[in-house]
Amino acid sequence: MEISYTELRDKEVVNIADGKKLGRITDIVFSLKGRVAGIVTPGERRLFKNGAENNVFIPWTNILKIGNDIILIELGGKLPDQLED
């Protein structure tokens, strides 16, 4: 399957574990070997906080399905550690 970043960023990311929408992809993370390690979505918006501080990294292994309009992921009870700048 081949898909461009432009196509990915237009899709909504939804966690099937709790049905929450996590927003759209803001970045893609690659390993040193050039493989996709995961995606980044905006985290919860908080008053007086920089949006980038709340970004959430989602490992590629947690992506279940990439559809026409949506990306389904499965994250158990907690979101993975948030990315730090």
C-alpha positions in Angstrom: 0.0 0.0 0.0 1.3 3.4 -0.9 -0.1 6.6 0.4 1.3 10.1 0.6 1.5 12.4 3.7 -0.9 14.8 2.0 -3.5 12.0 1.8 -2.9 10.9 5.4 -3.2 14.3 6.9 -6.7 14.7 5.6 -7.9 11.7 7.5 -9.4 11.8 11.0 -7.7 9.5 13.6 -10.1 7.6 15.8 -9.3 5.3 18.7 -11.6 2.2 18.6 -10.9 1.4 22.3 -12.9 4.4 23.5 -14.4 6.0 20.3 -12.5 9.3 20.7 -11.4 11.4 17.8 -7.8 12.4 18.2 -7.7 14.8 15.3 -5.7 14.7 12.1 -2.1 13.7 11.7 0.3 16.5 12.3 3.5 14.6 11.6 5.0 11.2 10.7 8.0 9.8 12.6 10.6 7.6 10.8 13.2 5.2 12.2 16.9 5.6 11.3 16.4 2.8 8.8 13.7 4.8 7.0 10.7 2.9 8.2 7.6 4.6 9.5 7.7 4.4 13.3 4.4 6.1 13.9 2.2 9.1 13.6 1.7 12.2 15.7 -1.7 13.7 16.5 -2.7 16.7 18.5 -3.3 15.9 22.2 -5.9 17.4 24.4 -6.1 21.1 24.1 -5.5 22.8 27.4 -5.8 26.5 28.4 -2.5 28.3 28.6 -0.5 25.4 27.1 1.4 25.3 23.8 -0.4 22.9 21.5 2.9 21.2 20.5 3.5 20.2 24.1 0.4 18.0 24.0 1.1 16.1 20.8 0.6 12.3 21.0 2.9 9.7 19.3 1.0 6.7 18.1 3.2 3.7 17.2 2.7 2.3 13.7 1.8 -1.1 15.3 -1.3 0.5 16.9 -2.7 1.5 13.5 -5.4 -1.0 12.5 -6.9 0.3 9.3 -6.4 3.3 7.0 -9.7 3.9 5.2 -10.9 6.5 2.7 -11.8 9.1 5.4 -10.5 7.7 8.7 -7.6 6.0 10.4 -8.6 3.5 13.0 -6.1 3.0 15.9 -6.3 1.0 19.1 -4.8 2.4 22.2 -5.7 0.7 25.5 -6.7 2.7 28.6 -4.0 5.3 28.3 -2.5 7.3 25.5 1.2 6.7 24.9 3.7 9.1 26.4 3.3 12.5 25.0 6.0 13.8 22.7 8.4 16.4 24.1 10.0 19.2 22.1 
